[in-house]
Amino acid sequence: MSALTVAEAKNRFSDLLRRAQYGGERVIVERHGKPVAAIVSTDDLRRLESAEDAADLQDARAALAQAKAHGTVRLDRVLRKYGLGHLLPKPERAGRPRRAPKPRARLKPSRRTPRKRRPTSTNRRRR
């Protein structure tokens, strides 16, 4: 696995993509000496994602087994216990439904005729 700076990777991007695609080479891209990204083949990416999915599935199964063994607690109780009850949705009010707000009255256009302009110095007739 090789490491390149951002500037070098930018200048040789096409070559790096070919090497990752056909040669399976992995390249680390560094900025200021610290790794910030990696160029890998899509096959490597698929393997990485399937490994993550398998780990997530294993964690989910363990959480479900723990919940089955120890029981669960409703979310509203947990939120209220830790002072986060304000995050709960407001219950619907019983009784008659609320009326829709009245539509606002529209302003009517003015019927007044526009004022005539006084002629400016360029529009005045010379006598």
Secondary structure by P-SEA (a helix, b strand, c coil): cccccaaaaaaaaaaaaaaaacccbbbbbbccccccbbbbcaaaaaaaaaaaaaaaaaaaaaaaaaaaacccccaaaaaaaaccccccccccccccccccccccccccccccccccccccccccccc
